[in-house]
Amino acid sequence: MMTIKVCIGSACHLKGSYNVINSFQQLSEEYGVNEHVEIDAIFCLGCCTEAVSVKIDNGCVQSVSPATVRNFFVTKVLPEVKSYQTVP
């Protein structure tokens, strides 16, 4: 299972972290991968100047906005989820 951590600290909150979380949830359902993706709201990933901060599993912190969340999901999340699904 993939874990997507979305910062909900002050800077990220102001830049739309809750919209990003809702979009991740909707996209997970839309693409039928919600049983393979867990979305966690967490406090500060230490990249406040790059808000909204998102981290997939133990990967690097990346910046996502409500406007870029779909592209991020399609290019970063879906390929990883598909690799999880092919492992027995």
C-alpha positions as CSV (number, residue, x, y, z in Angstrom):
1,M,0.0,0.0,0.0
2,M,1.2,3.5,-0.9
3,T,1.0,6.3,1.7
4,I,0.7,9.8,0.5
5,K,1.4,12.3,3.3
6,V,0.1,15.8,2.8
7,C,1.2,18.6,5.1
8,I,-1.6,20.6,6.8
9,G,0.7,23.0,8.6
10,S,0.0,26.7,8.5
11,A,1.7,27.5,5.1
12,C,0.3,24.5,3.4
13,H,-3.1,25.1,4.8
14,L,-3.1,28.6,3.4
15,K,-2.1,27.3,0.0
16,G,-4.9,24.7,-0.2
17,S,-3.7,21.5,1.5
18,Y,-7.3,20.4,2.3
19,N,-8.2,20.8,-1.4
20,V,-5.2,18.7,-2.3
21,I,-6.3,16.0,0.1
22,N,-9.8,16.0,-1.2
23,S,-8.5,15.8,-4.8
24,F,-6.2,12.9,-4.0
25,Q,-9.2,11.0,-2.5
26,Q,-11.4,11.8,-5.5
27,L,-8.6,10.8,-7.9
28,S,-8.0,7.5,-6.0
29,E,-11.6,6.6,-6.4
30,E,-11.8,7.8,-10.1
31,Y,-8.8,5.6,-11.1
32,G,-10.0,2.7,-8.9
33,V,-6.9,2.6,-6.7
34,N,-8.3,3.7,-3.4
35,E,-7.7,0.3,-1.8
36,H,-4.0,0.7,-2.7
37,V,-3.5,4.3,-1.5
38,E,-3.7,5.8,2.0
39,I,-3.8,9.6,2.3
40,D,-2.6,11.0,5.6
41,A,-2.8,14.6,6.8
42,I,0.3,15.4,8.7
43,F,2.0,18.4,10.2
44,C,5.1,20.1,8.8
45,L,7.4,18.3,6.3
46,G,9.9,21.1,6.7
47,C,9.4,22.6,3.3
48,C,7.1,25.5,4.1
49,T,8.4,27.7,1.3
50,E,7.3,25.0,-1.2
51,A,3.8,24.5,0.2
52,V,1.7,22.3,-0.3
53,S,4.2,19.7,0.7
54,V,3.5,16.1,-0.3
55,K,5.6,12.9,0.4
56,I,4.9,9.5,-1.1
57,D,6.1,6.7,1.2
58,N,9.7,7.5,2.1
59,G,10.4,9.5,-1.0
60,C,11.4,13.2,-1.4
61,V,9.1,16.0,-0.4
62,Q,7.4,17.5,-3.4
63,S,5.3,20.6,-4.0
64,V,1.7,20.2,-5.2
65,S,-1.0,22.7,-5.6
66,P,-4.7,22.3,-6.1
67,A,-4.0,23.2,-9.8
68,T,-1.3,20.6,-10.2
69,V,-2.7,17.7,-8.1
70,R,-4.2,15.8,-11.1
71,N,-1.0,15.9,-13.0
72,F,1.0,14.8,-10.0
73,F,-1.4,11.9,-9.3
74,V,-1.2,10.7,-12.9
75,T,2.6,11.0,-13.3
76,K,3.8,10.1,-9.8
77,V,1.2,8.2,-8.0
78,L,-0.4,5.9,-10.6
79,P,2.9,4.5,-11.9
80,E,3.9,3.6,-8.4
81,V,0.5,2.0,-7.5
82,K,0.6,0.0,-10.7
83,S,4.1,-1.4,-9.7
84,Y,2.6,-2.4,-6.3
85,Q,-0.2,-4.2,-8.0
86,T,2.1,-6.3,-10.2
87,V,4.1,-7.6,-7.2
88,P,2.6,-10.9,-5.9
